[in-house]
Amino acid sequence: MHKYLAGLAMCGLLGASGAVWADELPKGPDEDGTKPALARIAGEGMMNSHAFQYLTELSDDIGSRVTGTLAERKAEEWGAAKMKAIGLENVHLEKYTIWKGWTRGSAEAQLLSPTAHKLHVDAMGWTGSTAAGGAEGEVATVNLFDIDDEIKNAPRLKGKVVLVVQKGQPKKNFMMLFASFGDFLRAAHDAGAIAVIGGQGGSKSTGMNLTHTGILGFDADFAIPVVSMTAEDQGQLERFIAKGVKPRIRINVQNTLTSGPVETANVVGEIRGREHPEQILVVGGHLDSWDLAQGTTDNGSGTATTLGAAEAIMRSGQKPRRTIRFVLFTGEEQGLDGSFAYIKQHAAELPNHLGDLILDEGQGAVTDFMLGGRDDLIPTFQPFVSALENVRPLKVNDKVESGTDTLPFSIAGLPGINMNQETSEYKFTHHSAADALDAQKPDVLTQNATLMALTAFWIADRPERLAAPWPAERTAKMLRAQGQYDELKAFNIWPFGDLGAEPKKP
């Protein structure tokens, strides 16, 4: 906006005609008529919030919620009941299936030599089992940064327990290495390796004797057992190997994979728009979680924020011009399955969608709005962000967040708006046994829920429509410019073919 004003001054247009040009500048709540309603919503959000109560119920009474399990289905019913109690309309479940279900069993490991003690491990999601009773073998290292060569040399891993390390300089960016890691796991299984110690792409855990579970690709399952090991134990193994000592361990991992698809569902409820109910803003977080703890910060906090935001708007008595559709997605942890299912199920409605607004970065305070590649919206969004300075200083940018339920909307040409958060503590709770209610500060949750309510209502109630879908060509070009092409292509979710590519030179 500053460049725009400077340009007007240079052209001599700020004078008698200044009022005309000022009308064309993006307007914030002070100018667009939304401020009185936002003030009421802010009061309800900050003074009468039940967000932490919702989070407590979800964490303590339901607990972990792996997609497709009985606990996750219980969470769906709970979410629908809360939406009805808040007063949302059209509350329902939108069912879909994921390719396969998975249940964690047991995971144990012992260092047999050169010393003997217990090793702390937990299985990665959608991975397999050792032989009944476990197996023992010598530890052999593979270097993630040379993963293509390691795939070629996989036959050397027969009868070995594989320890994935990171040495030297990577030959690809991390997401491309992560995509290739699945090929390595298949090669290691075919070679007869016993198990793989490596977590998500071979990265060490954060320490504090924590493991971090997770899936190893988009809708990906592997027959070989793969475990996350604590940094303390993995560090010891690496030191032994660096000294020329070959550790020997025993490992026993037992998990269960279903033979076919399992059913799950997104939970949906609405505040219908008073003037343009056909125009829809999706607001949400993901209901599913991992299972080493209560799933509080990933993403119980996002679920509670969504419900708290809906409650603040409902209690304020304010009706937006357009519909706000609150969605608690499932299947996020397996590859954004719930949000991709939503896009598919609502394809006919997408031209009337405004985008989606998601919170899924843990327990920290909101720091900025990522507009999912929509650089055209930054001038429009900035006055609103400036109006929130008394609540919290915030920034806005056009970055795409590909790791949560914003991505399918960005791919569809809509603004997938991520409420980015401060994450210094999230690195410990992420997918770990520390992901419990104690990690979430109630005041931060209340503020985040209020910010979500204010943002959702402003987008839905402002006089002008915020956004419409971009055509595929423009979206593809944006995603390539944002560095998303290689990653999406590697995970088989790039839908645009050659669109957006730079013309080949003759």
N, C-alpha and C positions, 0 to 999 in steps of 0.2 A: 504494500500500500504506500509505503514511503516513496518508492520509486515512481509510483503513479502520480502522487502529488507533486513530486519534483518535476516530472514531465509536464504537468499542467502549468506549473509556474514558468518553466522555460518557454512554453508556447504562448504565454501571456493570456491564459484563459481564466486566471483567477482574478476576477474583477466583478463587473456587472453581471457576468454570466455564471459566477461561482455557485450560486444557489442551485442552478439547474444541474451542474455537474455533481454537486454534493448529494443530490437526490439519488444519483446513480452509484454512490459509494456503498459498500456493504454496511449493513446496519446491525448493531448489537441490540441487546434487550432494552436499552434505554430508548432506542429509536423505533424498534419494530413492534412495540406494544406487548411484548411477552413478559416484561419485568414484573408487573403486579402478580401474575400467576406464579412466576418463578420464586418470588419472595414467599408466597404461601407454601409452596412445595419445600423450600429450604427450611422453613420453620418446622413443618411436619417431619422432614427427614432428620433434622438434627435434634429435635426435642421429643419426638414420639416414636423413634425407630424401634423395631423389633428384630432388626437384622441379626444381632448377636444371639438372640433367642433362637432364631431359625437355624443359625449355624450350630448352636449347641445341640439342638435336637438332631440335626443331620449327622453330626460328628459322634455324639454319644449314643443315641438311640438306634441309629441305623449303621453307622460306621462305614467301613470301606465298601466300594460300590463298583466292582469290576463289571464292565459291560457284558450283558447277557446272563448274569448270575441272578439268583433269587434275591440277594441283597439289593442289587441294582433295580430290580422290578419293584421291590418294596419302596425304594427311593422315588420311583416314578409316581407311585400312588400317593406318597407323602407330598411330593411337589404339587400334584394336581389338587390335593386337599387344601394345601396352603393357598394356592391361587384362588380357589373358590372362597375360602375364608376371607381373603383380602378384598374380594368383590369383583375379580376379573370376569369378563364375559367369555363365552365360547371356550371354556376350559375343556381340553381333551388331550388324549394321547395320539401321536402320529406314529404308527408302528412301521418298522422296517426290519430287515435282517442284516446281520453281519456274516462274513464267510464261514466263521468257525468260532466256537466257544472254547474257553480255557479256564482251568481251575488250578490254583497253586497247591502243591502238595508239600513235601518236605525237602530241605536242602541242607546237607551236612558235609563238612570237609575237615580233614585232619592232616597236618604236616607229619609225615612219618620219619623223614630224615632230611637234613643232618641233625635236627632236633625234633622233638615231638610235642605238639600242642594243637589245640583246636583252632581252626580257621573260620572266620566269619563270612558267610556267603548267603546270598538269596538269589533265586532264579529270576531271570528276565522273563517278561510276559510272552506267552505264545511260543515257548520253547519246550523241548522234550525232556526225556528222562534218561538216566543211566540204566544199565542192567539192574534188575531187582537186587537189592542188597549193596549196590554200588560197585565201584571198580577202583583199582589203584594203578598209578603210572608215574613215570618221570615227567617233570615239567619241561616243556619246550616253548621257547618264545617265538612270537611272530611280530613283525613290525607293521603297525597300521599304516605308517607313512609310505611303506613299500607294498601295499596290499595286493597290487596286481601281480608282482613277482611271488608273493606268498601264496597266491591262488595256484600259480603254476607249480610251486614246490610243495603243495599240500600232501603228496604221498609220503613225505618224510614224517608226517604227524601220526602215523598209525600207532595205536597203543599209547599215545601221549596225552597228557593234560596240557592244553594249549593256554599259554599266558600271553595276552595281547599287550604290547608295549608301544610306546611312541618314541622313536629315536630319529635324530637328524631333522631334516626339513621336509614337510609334507609335499607330495607331488601334485596334490589336488586340494581344493578347499574342503573344509570338514564335512559339509553335507554330501559332497561327492564321494568322499571316503566312506561315509556312513552308508551311502547307497551301495558301494562296492562291498561293504562288510557282509551283506547278505549273501553275495556270491561266494565269499570266502567261507562262510559258515556251511554252505552246501558242499563246498569242496572238502572241508575238514571232515564233515560227516561221511562223505563218500570214501574218504581215505582211511576211515576207521579210528579217528580221534575219539578219546573218551568223553571229553567235555571241553568247554572253552570258558576261560576266565577273562571277562572283558567288558561287561556292561554295554552301554550304548556306544558302540564303535571303539571300544578299547580304552575309553577315558577312565582315569582313576576317580574314585569317589572323593568327596570333599574332606575326608578326615572325620574326626570325632567318633570314630568307630561305626560309621554309618555306611550302609549299602544303599544303592539307588536303583530301583527296578525300572521297567519301561519296555516298550515294544521295539523291535529292531527293523522296522520298515513300515510302509503303509500297507495295512492288511496282510502282514507277513507272519508266517509261522515256520518254525524250524524243528526238525526232528532231533537235532543234537542239543543236549543240555547246555545252556549258556548262563553263567552266573555273574553277578556283581560281587566283588570282594572288597572289604574295607581297605582304605588306603594304607592303614598301618600294616595289615597282613600282606598285601600285595607288595608294599615297599620292602618287606623282609625277603620275600621270594626274589625280587629283582636284585637285591644286594648279594644274596647267595650266588645267583647266576653270574653277576658281574665279577665275583671272585673265582669263578670256575667251578663252583660247587653245583651239582645237579640235584635240586630238591625232588623228593618223591612224596606224593600225597595220595590220600584216599578220598574219593568224593562219591556222594550218593544223592541224587536229585530225582524226585518223583513228582511229575505233574500229569495233568489229564487234559487232553484235547478232544473235543467232540468230533464226530465223523462227518458232520455237515453243518449247515447254517443254523444260527440261533436267532431268536426274535428279541428285539429291544424296541424302545420308543422314545421320541422327543416329547416333552411336556409343554403344552402350549396354552396360553391364555391371553386375552386382549383387553385393551381400553379402546373402544371404538371411537373413531374420529367424528367430530360433530359436523364438519362440512365436507370432507373428502375421505370418507371411511374406506374407500377402495385403495387409497394410497397408504403404504405400510412401511413402518420402520421396525425392524427386528432388534430386540434388546435381550441380551442373555449372557449365560456362562454355561459351562458343561457340568452336568450332574454326576457323571461317572468319575471314578477315581482309581488309583492303584490300591494295594491291599496290605502294605506293610504297617499301616497305622489307620487313622480315621479318615484320611482324605480331606482334611480340613482346608489346607492352603491350596490344594490342587484337586478339585476346584470348588470345594465347599464354600470358600470365601466368595467366589464368583456367583454361585447359586444364591447365597444369602444376600449378596449385593443386589442381584436382580430382583429378588422378592422384596427387599427393603425399598428399592427404587419404585416398584409397582405400588407398594403400600403408601409411600409418601405422596405419590400423585393422587391415588384414590382418596386418601384422607384429606387432601387439600380441597377436594371438591371441584378441581379444575378439569375441564375437558379439552383435549387438544384438537386442533383442526383435522389432523390426520390420525390414522390408527397406529397405536403402539402395540406391537405383538411381542409378548414376552415368551422366550423359548429357553427351556432348560434342555440343552443338547446332551445326548448320550453318544458313546462311541468315539469321543474326541481322542482319547488316548490310543485308539487303534488305527487312526489315520483320518481324523475329522469326519468320521462316517456319518454322524448325525447331521452335521451341517451340509455335507454333500447330499444326503438323503432329502433334506429340506429343500435344497435348490432343485432337485429333480421333481419332488412332489408338488412344488409350487411354481413350476416353470411357466405356466400360463399367466401367473400373477406378477412375475418378475419385472415386466415393464412398468408396473405401478409401485415397485419397491423403491424406497429411499436409500437402502443400505442396511448394515447391521452395526450394532454397538456392543462390544464384548469386553469383559474384564476376566483375565485369566493369567495373571503374572504373580500370583502368590498373595502374601499377606501385607505387602507394603502399601504406602500411600500412592495415589495416582500422581504421576509426574508430567505426562504429556499425552496428547491425542495423536495417534498415527492414523492417517486418513486412507490407508490402503491404496496408495498410488494416485489418488485424486488430487493432483497439484492444483487443479482448477478451483478447489474448494478452500484452499488456505486463506485467501483474502476474505471469504465469507465467514469462516470459522474464527478468525483472529479476534474480531470484536467481541464475540461471545466469550472466548477464553479470557480476554482482558477484563470482562465484566465479573469474572470469578476470582479476581485477585484478592478480594477480601476473604474468600474461602480458602484458597490455596493458589500460589503462583504456579501457572501451568504453561506448557508450550504446545505448539502444534506443528506437525510436519506431514509429508506425504508418503512416508515409508510404508511398505507392505510388511505385515506380520504374517509369516507363512506357517507359524507353529501353533495356531489355534483356529477357532471357528470363524475368523475373519476371512481366511483365504478363499473359501468357495465363493463368497460374495465378491471379493476382488476379481476372481477369475470370471465371474458373471458380469463384470464391468461396473459393479456398484461399489460405493465406498465401504470397505470392510474396516470399520473404525475400531482400533484397539486402544483401550484405556491402559496405557503403559504404566508400570509401577516401579517403585524403588525395590530392589531385589537383593539387598545385601544379606538378608536372613533366609531368603527363599532358596538359595543354593544349598542350604543344609536340609530344609524340609522337603525339597522337591523329590517326590517318589520315594521317600525314605521313611524309616520308623519314627522320625521326628515330626511327621506330618499330622499333628494332633492339635486339638483345640487350644492348648496352652500357647501355641505359636502366634495366634491372632489377637492383636490388641483391639478391644471393643471400640475405642474411640476412632481408630483408623478405619475400621469396617463401617462405622456409622457415617463418617465423612465420605468414604468411597461410594456408599449407597446413595447418599444425597447428591453427590456429583453426577452419578449415573442418572438419577431422576431428573436433575436439572438439564442435563445434556439431551436426554431422550425427549423431554417435553419441549425444549426449545426447537429441536430439529422438527418435531411433529407439528408444532403450533405456529412457527414463523409464517408470515404472510406468503412468502414465496417458497416454492418447493426447493428443498436443498439440492437434490441430485436426481438424475435419471441415468439409466444404464448407458455406458459407452458402447459403441459398436465393437465387434470382436477385433477388428483390425487395430483400432486405437488401444484396446485393452492389451492385446498381444504385444504391441510395441512398447507400452508402458512396462509390462512385466519383464520384457527383455532388458529394458533400460535399467530396471531395478535389480537386475542380476538374478532373476527367478527362473529363467528358461532352463538352464542346465539341471537345476535341482528338480523342477517339476517334470522334466523329461526323464530324468533318472528314475523317478518314482512312478512313472507311467501315468501322470495326471496332467500332462500338458495337452489341452484339447484343440489347439489352434493350428496344427500343422505347420506350414511355412509362414503363416501370417506374422507380420511385424518384423520379419528378418530384413537386414540390410541388403539392398540389391547387390548381386554378384558383379564384380568388376569384369569387364570383357578381357 
